[in-house]
Amino acid sequence: MTADWTLLIRNALVFDGTGAPPGREDVAIANGRVAARGAALDSTRADHVIDASGRWLMPGLLDIHTHLDLEVELAPGLPESVRHGTTTVVVGNCSLGTAFGSQRRNGDDPILDCFARVENIPKSVLRKVVDRIDWDTTAGYLQHLDSLPLGPNVVPLLPHSMLRIEVMGTAAAVSRAPTADELGRMRQLLETAMQQGYAGFSTDAIPFHYLANAPYTDRRIPGQHATLGELKSLLDIVRGHDRVWQCTPDAANRIKTFLRFFFTSGRLFGRPLRTSALTAVDLTHERSTWKLFPAIAGLLNSRLVEGRFHFQVLATPFRMFAEGAICPIFEEFDSSRQLMSCDIEDAAERRRIMATQAFGELFVSEWHDARAVSTFNRDLDAMHVERCPVPEWQGETFGAIYRRLQQFQGGERGAARSDAETAALASFPDPIGREGSFLLHLIRSYDRELRWWFTVANDRPEILKQLLFHEHMLPGFNDSGAHLINLAFFDGNLLTLQIAARESVEKVAHAVRRLTREPAEFFRLDAGRIDPGAQADLVLIDPDALLKYDTDANRRMVYREIFEHEQLVNRSDGVVAAVFIAGEQVWDGREFTSALGTRKLGRALTAGGVASEATSRAA
């Protein structure tokens, strides 16, 4: 007798994504979709039965801010996202992506140019991806995604910087405004992409996003060279299709950023523009700034403005890592920006630059310039050594090392705890003087051998929780796939669930809605549901393991064969007991199944029910 269902998940506490309280239910799956839900479904009708007693079952989680555009080409199963319960990812964020293919023309190599420095990814890694690209249109990109054995669903945005390069070429895109004909061509390409179902349009204004290839290493990425008129003209098209504008702030010009947010206004422009902005944070060096985000979003969504706006929120302390001076924050200073313009693997060129007197003088001056724009707290006691040739320094702060150096130079030779530390302290200029001189010597001496970290924001749990669950915020600034060695927030959605679980099961229901149905509805996606007929993208969570999970203790630097390079990742094994995509189990709590990355499960997911050409042909 043929079974009605391929799988029956029994006795789970089901969170349906609506925000309603959970209930004990069974969920049946057939043909990759949810076939039935209810109490005590007949297990004899299923080929396979999973007893989920003591587990939570919910729709697959959405990661709305990723830079997985490159990884999906090398590992389409996206295992580092799937293991944390993610079944849908948004790509093409921050004005960067591969929607127009490699765009290699006239000697330009835009993907290397834009991604290498913004995301601190070695060019050797990027070339592995670019060399594979065989499409050159937005339709071709959707067809390509549909041809891959995707794990999660992939939701593309059209990236502004790549749109400018497509029409103007790199040189013009970073040096001038478009001509009327060029703007018309950009509008035409954006209109076509919206008709094809792209979920929205991404722009960028973060002041330390620079190009990586000569002769443009002193120029910011192309989208940042757009005029207000260009931006309005392009956003009119996004607004007309009721799609999403993903945008980032210019921290150096907060008033300008605030005024640009008014593009969301239906009162001013006739129809609200769905706007997803980076990012609501509780900065460690500006303790009142977090209060502005609810106030700004509340104003933009008020009846006075009639916007449709939210800030994205990261659900964990924003810990950033550096290797020597290789870290996005060092783009803020003219001195260290010279180091960032080198390929990450070019240690010799960095050492040549750092050895000059002019570099040293400028670096120390900028470090102590209180007027310099800074996204982090320049406090040596907030900077922690993770790895260093001096064993005694591992786990210490720069502040502790600096004070020990002062003691050593003051005649207390016993301040050094080993021959290695004695040699290290003796190598500093004597007297060391200012803190900037101390840090200069560290990066000159050790370059990437010195790995250290600091917390930019979100270190106060009570304020982070307020931001995560505020009506005008949305969890999801995970930045998954960005910065191979600097950031690791693949588990960000689990941490939102963890914060909720510490309060109540009702709060968990709210959190599940914020991670599934809310973002799906905002981006107009067929995802985030567990209703009969929905694609069976489901996640089983072990609530006890979730409560015990420690993200800091489970952050790992692992070698990934696909990149031939190390990557900073998270390991939440056991928290997510199972992941199903299109009804197929791809993760069992400890290991991936053979289906992930070998069978097509996820979709190139478009907005508003628009089917990609390849999907339409298959149907």
N, C-alpha and C positions, 0 to 999 in steps of 0.2 A: 504494500500500500504506500503510495507516494505521500510524503508529509506536506502539510500546508505551509509550514514555516521552516526556514533554514536554521533559525535560532530562537530560543526562548530564554529571556533573562528573568529569573524568578526572585521574588521576595525582596526586591530593592526598595529603598526609600527614594521615591522619584521626585526630582525637582524639575518641573516642566519648562522653566524659563519665563513664566508669566509673572513670577513674584509671589504666586499663591503658596500657601503652606504645602509642604510635601506630603505624599501619601504612600503607603505600602502597596506596591503594584507589581504586576508582571508586564513585560514588554516583549512582543513577538515581532520578528523581522522576517521579511520575505522579499526576494528580488531587490535587495539593497535598500529597502524602505521599511519604515515602521508599519507593520501590518495590523497590530492590535495592541491595546493597553487595557488593563483591568486586573481585578483580583482573581487569583486562582485560575488562570488560563490553563487549558488542557495541555499538559506536557506531552501527551502522545501525538499531538499534531506537529511536533517539532523534530527536526533531524538531530539537533544538539540543544542541550539545556545547561545553563549556567546558574548555579545557586548564588545569588548576590546578597544573601542574608548579612546584615551588618554593614552593607555598602550603600553609598549614595550613587544614584544614576541620574545623569543630567545630559542635556544636549552638549555636543562638542563645543569647546571654547573658541572664541574668536580672538585673534591677535591683530589689532587694528593698526599697529605701527611696526613694521618690520623692514629690514633691508635684505630679504632673502632672494632678491632678484637674481643674484649670482649663484648662490648655493643650489637653487632649484634646478639649475642646469647640470650640476655635477652630482647631486643627490636628490632627485625629484621626490623621494619619500619624505624629505625634511625630518629626519629622525630626531634631531635635537629639539624640535618643537613638539612633535607627536608624543614623545615620552612624558610631556607635562600636560597632556590632555588637549592640546590645540589641534583643531581639525579644519580651521579656516584662517588664512593669513592674507593680509593686505600688503601689496608690494607697490613699488613706484613712488614711495614717500620722499619728502624733502627735495622734490624737483629732480630726482635721479632715478634712472631705470634703464630698461633695455627695450622699450616698446618700439623703437625705430631701428632695432638691430644694432650692429657694431658701430655704424656711422663713420667707418673708416674711409675718409675721402681727403684728397689733397694733403696727405701727410698727417692729418689729424687722427687721434686715437682717443675719442671723447670719454669712453667708459673708464679707461685707465686714468685719464686726465681728471675726471670728476670723482671717481670712487677712491683712488689710491690714498689721497690725502684726507679727504673728508672722513673716510672710514678706517684710516690707518691700516690698509690692506696692502701687502706687498704686490708690486706690479707683476711678479712672476705668477702669483695666484690668479690675478685678474686676467692675465693672458690666457690661462687655461680655459676660461669661460669665453672670452671674446673670440678666440680662434674657432670655437664651435658654432658661433652664431651664423645662421643661414637665412634669416628673414630680414626684410628692410621696410616693412610697413606695419601699421598697427593691427591690421587684419591678419597679417602673417604671424604676428606675435601671439594672437589668440589661438590661431590654428596650431602653432608650435606648442603652446601650453596644453592644448587638447590632445596632442600626440604623445605627451610624456606620461610615464607611469606615476602620476602624482599621488602622493599621500594625502596631505590636506588639500582642500579647495584653495585656489589661488585667485585673489581679487586684484586686478590691475588698476592703478591710477595712471593718468597720463602726466608725465613729469615735465615741468616747465623748462628746466635747463636743457633737457634733451630736445624739446620742441624748438627752442631758440637755435640750437646748433643745427638741427635738421633744416631749418629755413635759411639761416644766416651764415652758417659755418662758425667755427670756434672763434677766430680772430675778431670778426664783427660782433659776435654775441657777447663778447666781454669788453667791447670798446665803444659801442654806440647804440642808439635807439634804432628800431627797425624802420625801414621806409614804409610808406603806405602799402605798397605791394607786398612787402614781407609780412606786415601785420595781417594783411588780408589772407595770405597763405597760411599763417599760423592759425588764424580763426577757422579756416577751411579744414585744416588737419584736426583741430580740436573738435570741431563739429562732427567730423567723420567718426572720430573715436567715441564721442558721446552716443552717436547713432549705433555704433557697434556694441555698446554696452559697457564701456569703461566706467568704473564706479565714481570717477571724479577726476580732479586735477590737483596736482601738488605743486606748491611753490616753496621758496626758501628765502630766509633773511638772516639766518644765524651768522654773526659777523666773523666767525673763524672757520668758514668753509671756503677753502682756496683750491685753485687748480694745481695739479702736480707736475705737468709737463712744461718744459721750456718751450717758448719764451714767456709763458704766461703765469709763472709761479707767484707773481706779485698781484694776481687778479683773483677776485672772488668768482665763484661758479656763475655761469651765465644768467640764471634766473634772477640774481641779485642786481643785475644791471637794467632791469625793466623799469620803465617809468610808471607812474600811477595810471596814466592813460592807457598804456598797454595792458596793465593788469585788469583795469576795469573792463576793457574791451573783451578780453578773454573770459573773464568771470561772468560777463553777460550771457555767454554761451552755456557755461556750467549751470547758471541759474535757470536758464530756459529749459534745460533738461532735468531740473530738480536733482542734480548730482552734488557731490561733496567737494568742497574746497578744503584741502589739507594744507595748513600753513604753519610757519614757524616765526618766532619773534626776532626782532633786532634788539638785542639787549643793550646795544650802545645808543639806541634812539627809541626809548620807550613811548614817547608821545606819538611818534610816527607809527609805531606798531599799534597802539591803541586806536588811532584814527583809521588805520587800514581794516581793523576788525569790523568797522561799521559797514563794510561791504556785505555783511550778513543781513543788513536791514531790509525788511519788506516795506517799511514805511518810506524809506528813501528811494528804493529801486523797484518798487511795484510787486516784488515777490521775495520772500526770504531766501537766502542762500545758505544751504546746509554747510556749516563751517566747523571743522575739527582742528583745534589749535594746540600746538605745543606751548608749554606744558605747565600745569599748575604744580608748583613746588614750594616746599618750606625750606628756603635757603639757610645754610648754617651760618652765613655771615651777614644776613639781612633778616632778622628775626620777625619782622612785621610784614614782609612782602607777601606772604601767603594770603593775607587778608584781602589783598587786591583782587585775587582771581575770582572768588565768589561775587564780589561787588561788580567787577567788570562784566562777567557773564550774566549776572542778574539784570544789569542795565541793558545789555544787548538783547536779551530775551524778553524784556518788558514790553508792555503794550505800547509804550512810547516809541520804541525802536522796531519791534516786531521782527527780531532776528530768530535764527535757529542755530544756536551756537553752543559748543561745549569746549572745555579744556580737557586734554588727555592727562592722566595721572599715572605715575609709576608707583606700584604698590609695595615699595621697599625702600630703605635708605639708598640714595643714589651714590653708590660707591664706584669711583673711577680709579683705574690703575694706570700707572705710567712706567715706562722703561727708560731710565734716564730722563731725557726731555721729550720722549715720544709719547705724546698725549694731546688730545684736542685742545686742552686749555692753554697749551703753550703757543697756540696760534694767536693768542691775544696780544703778544708782545712782539715788537719789531725784531728784537734780537733773536729770540728762539724760533720765530717764524722761519728764519733762515735754515734752521735745523729740520723743521717740519717739511721744508720744500725738497729735502733729500729723500730718496727712496728709503723706506724703513730698513732695508738690508744694507744700505751704503754707510757703514760705520766710518770708513776712512774719510769721506767727505765731511761728515759731521765733526770728526776730530780736527780736521783742517780748519773748519770755521771756528770752532770753540777755542782753538789755540791762539787766535789773534787777540791783541790787546783791545782793539775796538769792540769786538764782540763782548769781551768780559766787562768793559766799562759800561756798555749799553745795557747788558743784562742786569747788572747790579743796580743801575739807576732805575730801570723800569720796575724791578722787583719792589723797590721802596717808594715808588710813585703812587701815592694814595689816589690820584685822579685816574689811574689806569682802569679801564673796564675790566672787571674780574668776575668770573662766575664761580669762583671758589675762594675759600678763606685762606689767605696767605699766612698761615699760622703753622710754624714748624711742629708744634705739638699735635697738630691735626693730621700730620703726614707720617704714615707708618711704613716701615721697611718690611717687605715680604721676602725678598731674596737679595743677597749681597755677598761679595767675596769675603767680607769680614763676618764670621759666624756670630759674634756677639751682638751685632747690630740687628739681626733678624728678629722681628717682633717688636723692636723699639721704635720710638718716634724720632724724627729728625731733631726735635727739640731736645730730647735726652742726649743725643749724640753731640749736639752743638754745645750743650752745657758741659759735657765731659771733656770736649775739646778745650773749652775755656779753662777748665781746671788743669788739664795737661799742659797747656801753654803758660799757665800761671805758676808752674813748677811742681805740680802734684803728679809726678810721673806714675804713681800708683793708680791713677784714674784709669789707665789702660789695663785691661784684664787679660791680655794675651800678647804674644809677640806679633800676631797679625794686627791686633788693634793698635799696638805701639807704633808699628810701621805706618799704619793708615793715618793715625793722628799726627805723626811726625811729618807727613807729606803735605799738610795744609800750610798755607802762608802763615807766618807768625809775626805779629798777631793777626788773627783771622778777621777781626773787625766786624762788619755788618753781616746780618743773616744772609743777605743775597750773595756775599762772597763765599760763605759756607756752602750754599747750594750750588753755586757755580763750580766750586772745586769738586763736589760730588759728581756732577754730571760730566765734567771734563775727565775725571779719573775713571769712571766706571761705565759711562754710557748705558747701554741696555743691560749690562750685568747688574745694575741697580734697579730692582723692581719694587715699586712702592705704591701706596694707595691713600686715598683721602675720601671723605664723604662730602659731596656737594650739597645734598639736600635730603629732606625727609627722614631725619634722625629722631623726630619726636612722634611717637606712635599715636598719641591722642589727636594731633593735628593732621597727620597723614590719614587717619580714619575719617576725619571730617571731610577732607578733600575727596577721598575715594567714593564716599556715599552722598556727596552733595548733588542735588538735582541737576546742576549745570556742569557737572564734571562727568568724565567717563573713564573707567580704568582701561589701561591698555598701552601706555607709552613704554613698551617693553624693549623696543629697538633690537629685536631679535635678528641675528645675522649681521649686525653692524660691529665694527671694531673688533677684529679677531682676538686681540690681546688686551683690550681695555675695558670692555663691558660684558656682563653676562646676566641678563634678566629674562632668559627663556622661561623661567618659572614664575614670572610676575603674576599671571592669572591665578595660580595656585595660592600665592601669598594673599591675594584679595579674599579668596575663600577662607584662608586660615584666619585672617583678621575677623571675618564675619563669624566663623565657627567658635571663636573665643567668647562671643557674646551670646548667640542663640541660634537655634535652627531656623527661626523666622528671618534672622539677619542673613543666614546662608541663602535662603530663598531669594532675598533681595539681591545678594551678590551674584547668584547664578543668572538672574535676569540681566544684571549689568554687564555680564560677560558673554551673554548669548543673544537673547532676543532684542535687547536695546541696541547694541551696535549693528545687528543684522537689519533692524528696521531703519536705523539712521542711514546706513549705506545702501538700503533698499536691496537686500540680498535674500536669496532663498537658503537660509541657514539659521541655526540657533533655535530650532524647534524639535519637539519630540512627539508631535501630533501624528496620528495615523495618516499615511501618505507622504510624510516628510522623508527626505533621505536619512538613512539611519547612521548619522554621525553622532556617536554616543560615547560617554566617558563614565567609568566606574571609579569612585573615589573611596579610599579607606579613611574614614573620619578620624580614627585614632592615630594613624600614621601622619595624617595632615596636621593634627595638633602638635605632634612631636617634631615635625620637620624643622630643621635649622638651615636656612639658605646659605648663611656664611660658611658653615661647616661642610657644605656639600657643593661648593664651587670648585671646579677642577680645571687645570690646564691640561688638555689632552692633545695628542697628535692625531690629526685626521688625515687619512690617506687621500681623500678627495682633494684636499688642498696641498698636500705634502708640506704641512705647516701645523704648528700648534694653534689651538683655539681655546679660549676661556668659555666654559660651559657650566651647566648646572646638572646635578644628579639627584632627582627626587624619587628614585626607585622605591616602589612599595607604596607611595602615596597614591599614585594613579594605578589602580589595580587592573584596569583594562581600557583599551581604546578601540573603538570600532569606527571605520569609515566606509560608508556605503554598505553597511551591514557586515563587513569583513573585519575580523579581529586582527589588529596590527601590532598590538603591545599587550603583554600579559602581566605587567607589573615588574618584570625583571628583564625580559628580552623582547626583541621585535620578532614578529612572525615572518615567514618567508614571503608573505604577500606584499609587505611594505617595500616600495621602490621597484617592484618587479611587475605588479599588476596595476592597471589604471583604476584608481578608486576615487580620488578627488577630481574636481572639475575646474576648468577655467571659468570662474563664477562671475557673471556680469550682473549689472544692476537693473532693477525694475522688470525682470523677466525677459530681458533681451537675450536671445540665444546667439552664441558665436556661430560663425559660418560653419565651422567644423562640427559643432554640436548639432546644428540644424541638419547637416548632411547625414550624420549618424542616425538622427531620428527618422 
